[in-house]
Amino acid sequence: MIMSFSWLFVLPFIPLKSNHTITANLLTQSHNVLVFFGYPGCRDICSQVLQRLQKIYESCANPQQLAVVFVNLWEEMSTHETQQYAQFFHKDFIGLAFSNELNQSFGAWKIPQADQQLIHSDYVYLLENKQYNQWIMKELFKSTFSEEQLLSQLQCINRRL
């Protein structure tokens, strides 16, 4: 019985592979994109994930082939405000305002709380450019991802360029 449930403790650390096609305007033509949904003021996850994505972006062997996109789940915030927040973590990061189209394309979710917080999906999506605004989801990482594992996957993708 214990062995049958042991996968539940390992699953958050294992990236999920996919070849699902996503149609979205992510404001980049980079070969690889890391997309994260969150919001400014998130106490639990968002700023830590964006700091880790900054390290990954700066460590990438070919940063011209990588973009990091932060999608703000607060509908009240403008694209400009979201862009400023994303660029607080790195000047090259892209910030996108909330849209139903993006949420539906990625399957992201959020649940508003009474204290101006959101409970939300905490995945980092690794996408590969297929063609203009067409992306192939290569892997889906939980917010507890290993920086080394994600960098390793990016290097594997970049070797094919």
N, C-alpha and C positions, 0 to 999 in steps of 0.2 A: 504494500500500500504506500509506504513512504517513497519508494522508488518511482511510482507512477506519478506522484505530485512534485517530484524534485525538479522537473523541467520548469515549473512555475517560477522558481527562484533564479534560474539561469536565463530564461527568456528575455528579461529586460536588457541583458548585456549582449545579446546576439542580434546582429542586424538582419532584417528581413529583406530578402531579395524579391524583385519584381521586374517585369518588363511592361508594366502598364503604361500606356501613352496618356500624357496630360497635355491639354491645350490651355495655354495661359501666356499672357504678356508679362514677362518677368523683367522687362526693360534691360535685357542683356542678350548678347549673342555669344557669350562664353560657351566653351565646350561643356563644362561641368558647372552645376549650380547646387549650392546647399541652401535649402529653403527651411526657414523656421517660423512658426506662428507663435506669437506671444503678445505682450503688451508692456508698455512702460509702467513701472510701479509694481510689477509682479515680484512678490517677496520670495517666492520659492525657487523658481526655475530660470526665468528668462535672462536676467543679467549674467548669471553664471554660464549659461549655454552660449550667449553671445561673446563672452570673454574667451571661452574655449574655442569658438569658431574663429575668433581673431587670431589666436595662436596657430590654429590649423591653416588659416589663410596665409599667414606670414611664413609658415613652414613649408608651404606647398612648393614643389619643385618647379612648377610652371604657373605662377600666379596670374598670368595673362589669360590662362585657359580656365580660370575658376572665378565664379562670382558667389557672393553671399547675399541672400535676399531675406530680409525680415518683414513678415506680414503682420501688421498691427491688428489685433482682434477688437480693439476699442473702435467702434463705429463713429464715435464723436470726434476722433482725431483726424486731421487732414494729412494728405500725402506729405506736405512740407514738414509738418511736425514729426511725422514718422521717419522721414528721411534724416532729419536732424538727430533723432534718437539713434537710428542705426549707425550714423556716421560718428557718433560719440565713441563707438567701439572700434571703428576703422573708417577712414575717409573714403574707402572704395565700396563700403557696404551700401546696398540698395534697400531703401525702406518703402514699402507699399502699404497704402491704406486698405482697410478691410473692404472686401467685396464678396457678395454671395457667390459669384462665379469662381473666385479663387478658393473659397471654402469648399464648394461643391467639387471642384476639380481635384482637390487634395484629400477630401474627407476629413478636414479639420473640424473640431467641435469646441464649444465653449458653454459654460454654465455660469451666468452672473450670480454673484453672492451679495448679501446685504451690505458688506463692508467695502464696497467699491473694488472688490477683487473678482477675478474670474478663475474658475477651475477650467482647465483647457487641455487639449491634446498637447503632448510635449515631444513630438517627433521632429527629427531633422531628416529632411528628404534629400537624397542625393540623386540629381537628375543629370541626364546626358542629352545634349542638344541633338535633335533629330532633323529639324528644319525650322524655319521661322515660326516661333510660338508653338512648336511641337516638341515635347520633351518625353524622354523615356525615363521612368522611375527605375533607377538601378538598385537602390537600397533605401531602407527606412530604418533609422537609428532612434532608439529611445534617448531621452535627455541624459541618461546615465552612460552614454557611449564612451568608449575608450578613444582618446585622441589618436593614439598610435594605430588603432584599427581603422579609423576613418582615414587617416593620412595614408596608410598602406593601400586602402582601396582606391584613393585618388591617384596614387602613383601608378597603380596597375592600369587605371583608365588612361592616364596621361602617357604611358608607354605606347599605347596604341595610336597616338596622334602622328 
